[in-house]
């Protein structure tokens, strides 16, 4: 409707999908740390750092397989 090419929309959707995968690290890890008695802010910091590392680890893999530019 706004003039965007369907191929570009499809590519964006694919990239978003693959970048959601590392974000799934945050919530289970946060839950595990909180259940283990770790302070909320420490748990959130550790889980956020792990999520950032997961993104950084996934980006070269996605580039290698041509899934992102």
Rosetta constraint file for C-alpha pairs under 8 A:
AtomPair CA 4 CA 8 HARMONIC 7.03 0.50
AtomPair CA 4 CA 9 HARMONIC 7.05 0.50
AtomPair CA 5 CA 9 HARMONIC 6.54 0.50
AtomPair CA 6 CA 10 HARMONIC 6.12 0.50
AtomPair CA 7 CA 11 HARMONIC 6.15 0.50
AtomPair CA 8 CA 12 HARMONIC 6.18 0.50
AtomPair CA 9 CA 13 HARMONIC 6.20 0.50
AtomPair CA 10 CA 14 HARMONIC 6.26 0.50
AtomPair CA 11 CA 15 HARMONIC 6.24 0.50
AtomPair CA 12 CA 16 HARMONIC 6.14 0.50
AtomPair CA 13 CA 17 HARMONIC 6.22 0.50
AtomPair CA 14 CA 18 HARMONIC 6.45 0.50
AtomPair CA 14 CA 67 HARMONIC 7.82 0.50
AtomPair CA 15 CA 19 HARMONIC 6.27 0.50
AtomPair CA 15 CA 67 HARMONIC 7.07 0.50
AtomPair CA 15 CA 68 HARMONIC 6.29 0.50
AtomPair CA 16 CA 20 HARMONIC 6.26 0.50
AtomPair CA 17 CA 21 HARMONIC 7.01 0.50
AtomPair CA 18 CA 22 HARMONIC 7.97 0.50
AtomPair CA 19 CA 23 HARMONIC 7.22 0.50
AtomPair CA 19 CA 55 HARMONIC 7.21 0.50
AtomPair CA 20 CA 24 HARMONIC 6.81 0.50
AtomPair CA 21 CA 25 HARMONIC 7.86 0.50
AtomPair CA 22 CA 51 HARMONIC 6.07 0.50
AtomPair CA 22 CA 54 HARMONIC 5.23 0.50
AtomPair CA 22 CA 55 HARMONIC 5.54 0.50
AtomPair CA 22 CA 58 HARMONIC 7.39 0.50
AtomPair CA 23 CA 51 HARMONIC 5.75 0.50
AtomPair CA 23 CA 54 HARMONIC 7.76 0.50
AtomPair CA 23 CA 55 HARMONIC 7.65 0.50
AtomPair CA 24 CA 28 HARMONIC 7.36 0.50
AtomPair CA 24 CA 51 HARMONIC 7.81 0.50
AtomPair CA 25 CA 29 HARMONIC 6.15 0.50
AtomPair CA 25 CA 47 HARMONIC 7.35 0.50
AtomPair CA 25 CA 50 HARMONIC 7.08 0.50
AtomPair CA 25 CA 51 HARMONIC 5.64 0.50
AtomPair CA 25 CA 54 HARMONIC 7.56 0.50
AtomPair CA 26 CA 30 HARMONIC 5.93 0.50
AtomPair CA 26 CA 47 HARMONIC 5.05 0.50
AtomPair CA 26 CA 48 HARMONIC 6.17 0.50
AtomPair CA 26 CA 50 HARMONIC 7.14 0.50
AtomPair CA 26 CA 51 HARMONIC 5.63 0.50
AtomPair CA 27 CA 31 HARMONIC 6.16 0.50
AtomPair CA 27 CA 47 HARMONIC 7.57 0.50
AtomPair CA 28 CA 32 HARMONIC 6.21 0.50
AtomPair CA 29 CA 33 HARMONIC 6.13 0.50
AtomPair CA 29 CA 47 HARMONIC 5.82 0.50
AtomPair CA 30 CA 34 HARMONIC 6.12 0.50
AtomPair CA 30 CA 43 HARMONIC 5.78 0.50
AtomPair CA 30 CA 44 HARMONIC 6.25 0.50
AtomPair CA 30 CA 46 HARMONIC 7.96 0.50
AtomPair CA 30 CA 47 HARMONIC 5.54 0.50
AtomPair CA 31 CA 35 HARMONIC 6.07 0.50
AtomPair CA 32 CA 36 HARMONIC 6.15 0.50
AtomPair CA 33 CA 37 HARMONIC 6.60 0.50
AtomPair CA 33 CA 38 HARMONIC 5.51 0.50
AtomPair CA 33 CA 43 HARMONIC 5.66 0.50
AtomPair CA 34 CA 38 HARMONIC 5.16 0.50
AtomPair CA 34 CA 39 HARMONIC 6.83 0.50
AtomPair CA 34 CA 40 HARMONIC 6.54 0.50
AtomPair CA 34 CA 43 HARMONIC 6.42 0.50
AtomPair CA 38 CA 42 HARMONIC 6.74 0.50
AtomPair CA 38 CA 43 HARMONIC 6.01 0.50
AtomPair CA 39 CA 43 HARMONIC 5.97 0.50
AtomPair CA 40 CA 44 HARMONIC 6.04 0.50
AtomPair CA 41 CA 45 HARMONIC 6.06 0.50
AtomPair CA 42 CA 46 HARMONIC 6.11 0.50
AtomPair CA 43 CA 47 HARMONIC 5.99 0.50
AtomPair CA 44 CA 48 HARMONIC 5.91 0.50
AtomPair CA 45 CA 49 HARMONIC 6.07 0.50
AtomPair CA 46 CA 50 HARMONIC 6.12 0.50
AtomPair CA 47 CA 51 HARMONIC 6.16 0.50
AtomPair CA 48 CA 52 HARMONIC 6.23 0.50
AtomPair CA 49 CA 53 HARMONIC 6.20 0.50
AtomPair CA 50 CA 54 HARMONIC 6.12 0.50
AtomPair CA 51 CA 55 HARMONIC 6.30 0.50
AtomPair CA 52 CA 56 HARMONIC 6.26 0.50
AtomPair CA 53 CA 57 HARMONIC 6.05 0.50
AtomPair CA 54 CA 58 HARMONIC 6.07 0.50
AtomPair CA 55 CA 59 HARMONIC 6.16 0.50
AtomPair CA 56 CA 60 HARMONIC 7.47 0.50
AtomPair CA 57 CA 61 HARMONIC 7.24 0.50
AtomPair CA 58 CA 62 HARMONIC 6.20 0.50
AtomPair CA 59 CA 63 HARMONIC 6.16 0.50
AtomPair CA 60 CA 64 HARMONIC 5.99 0.50
AtomPair CA 61 CA 65 HARMONIC 6.43 0.50
AtomPair CA 62 CA 66 HARMONIC 6.12 0.50
AtomPair CA 62 CA 67 HARMONIC 5.07 0.50
AtomPair CA 62 CA 68 HARMONIC 5.82 0.50
AtomPair CA 63 CA 67 HARMONIC 5.92 0.50
AtomPair CA 63 CA 68 HARMONIC 5.32 0.50
AtomPair CA 63 CA 69 HARMONIC 6.16 0.50
